[in-house]
Structure formats: structure tokens, C-alpha cells
Amino acid sequence: MQYSVDLIEELSALTMFNLANHQEGLKIHHTAEAATAAAVQRLHKKGLTSLPDGGYLTPLGIQAAEYAQRALNILDA
């Protein structure tokens, strides 16, 4: 399986969320890199965030972020 740049950017965006506090959202400002903003918009279209510019993780988004962050921790060890 080959990973696309878009998928890697979405996984990277998921790791920006603080899983210790689900009330802490994410706001992507107009000064953010275009690739990051686009990744967060795709996450919203997939139902993983509450807003196209970040917002809060949905229940499915929480699960995806947990898996993404676990995988990163394992691979980065």
C-alpha cells in the first residue's frame, strides 16, 4: 500500500489535537501552510472534525487521532 501526500498530511493534522483534553480544539488560521489547511478541511469532510478550519474532534475523529498518535509513538521510538 502506498501512502499519498494528502493522507500523510491528514495523519499529521490528527497528531496536532490534544487527546488529553477533548474540550481543546484546533483553529487553523489563514497564516497556516496551505497543505495543513487543506488536510484539516479534508478531515472535516470525512466527519472527523466539527469545523472545516479545525474545531473539535468528533467521536470518529478522536478514535482516528488516537490511532494516528499511537502509531507515531511506536514508529518514533
Residue pairs with C-beta under 8 A, 6 or more apart in sequence:
5 35
6 38
6 39
6 42
9 35
9 36
9 38
9 39
10 39
10 42
10 43
11 68
11 71
11 72
12 36
12 39
13 36
13 39
13 40
13 43
14 43
14 48
14 61
14 64
14 65
14 68
14 69
15 65
15 68
15 69
15 72
16 26
17 24
17 25
17 26
17 57
17 61
17 65
18 24
19 62
19 65
19 66
19 69
22 56
22 57
22 62
23 56
25 50
25 51
25 54
25 55
25 56
25 57
26 40
26 49
26 54
26 55
26 56
27 53
27 54
27 55
28 36
28 37
28 40
28 53
28 54
37 53
40 49
40 52
40 53
40 54
41 52
41 53
43 49
43 61
44 50
44 51
44 52
44 55
45 52
47 58
47 60
47 61
48 57
48 58
48 60
48 61
48 64
48 65
49 55
49 56
49 57
49 58
49 61
50 56
50 57
50 58
57 64
57 65
